[in-house]
Amino acid sequence: MEPGTVRQPHSLLLENRRKSTISGVLDVQSFNEQEILLLTEEGKLQIKGEQLHVKQLDLEKGEVDLEGKVDSLTYLSKNTDNRDESLFRRMFR
């Protein structure tokens, strides 16, 4: 983060596993109907499910609205650059 940049508060609201509002979002790194990967103020957030859609995205405000059936929400390690990085590669850094 650049000096003088104000951090946005990160929050996550999930309603009935079907609708979600997330704040403190810095970037959408990837998305498809089964997985959405967000970069948030608290690290990478991986959302898995079915028929996932980004309904609204406002990166200036840091807000994302999602719809679809959410099966899991996982915060990935802040120092993980590649979620598909192999065990072999991690062992020999």
C-alpha positions in Angstrom: 0.0 0.0 0.0 1.3 3.5 -0.9 2.1 6.0 1.9 -0.9 8.2 2.7 -3.4 5.7 1.4 -6.4 5.1 3.6 -7.4 1.5 4.2 -11.0 0.7 3.6 -12.8 -1.4 6.2 -13.3 -5.0 5.1 -16.7 -6.6 5.7 -18.6 -9.5 4.3 -22.4 -9.9 4.5 -23.8 -13.2 3.2 -27.6 -13.6 3.0 -29.0 -17.2 2.9 -25.9 -18.3 1.0 -27.3 -16.6 -2.1 -26.4 -12.9 -2.0 -23.2 -11.3 -0.7 -22.0 -7.8 -0.3 -18.3 -7.4 0.3 -16.4 -4.1 1.1 -12.7 -3.4 1.3 -12.1 -5.0 -2.1 -9.0 -3.9 -3.9 -9.3 -6.0 -7.1 -11.1 -9.0 -8.7 -8.3 -11.3 -9.7 -10.5 -14.0 -11.4 -14.1 -15.2 -11.6 -16.2 -17.8 -13.2 -19.5 -19.5 -12.2 -17.7 -21.8 -9.8 -15.1 -19.5 -8.2 -14.4 -15.9 -7.6 -11.0 -14.7 -6.3 -10.9 -11.2 -4.7 -8.0 -9.2 -3.3 -9.2 -7.5 -0.2 -7.7 -5.3 2.5 -7.4 -8.6 4.6 -5.8 -10.7 1.9 -7.1 -12.9 -0.9 -10.7 -14.2 -0.5 -11.7 -17.3 -2.5 -15.4 -17.8 -2.9 -16.5 -21.2 -4.3 -20.0 -22.2 -5.3 -22.5 -22.6 -8.2 -23.8 -20.0 -10.6 -21.8 -17.3 -9.1 -22.1 -13.8 -10.7 -20.6 -10.4 -9.9 -23.8 -8.3 -9.9 -22.1 -5.0 -9.1 -18.5 -3.9 -8.9 -17.2 -0.5 -7.7 -13.5 -0.6 -7.1 -13.4 3.1 -6.2 -15.6 2.4 -3.2 -14.1 -1.1 -2.8 -17.5 -2.8 -3.0 -18.7 -6.0 -4.7 -22.1 -7.5 -4.8 -22.4 -11.2 -5.7 -25.2 -13.7 -6.4 -25.2 -17.4 -6.6 -25.0 -20.4 -4.3 -22.0 -20.0 -2.0 -20.4 -23.3 -0.8 -17.3 -21.9 0.8 -15.4 -18.7 1.7 -11.7 -19.0 2.3 -9.1 -16.4 3.1 -5.8 -17.4 1.5 -2.5 -16.5 3.0 -1.4 -12.9 2.4 1.9 -14.0 1.1 0.5 -16.5 -1.4 0.9 -15.1 -4.9 -0.3 -18.1 -6.8 -3.2 -20.3 -5.4 -2.2 -23.1 -7.7 1.5 -23.1 -6.7 2.7 -26.7 -6.4 4.1 -28.1 -3.2 7.4 -28.9 -5.0 7.8 -25.2 -6.0 7.1 -24.0 -2.5 9.6 -26.4 -1.0 12.5 -25.0 -3.2 12.0 -21.3 -3.1 
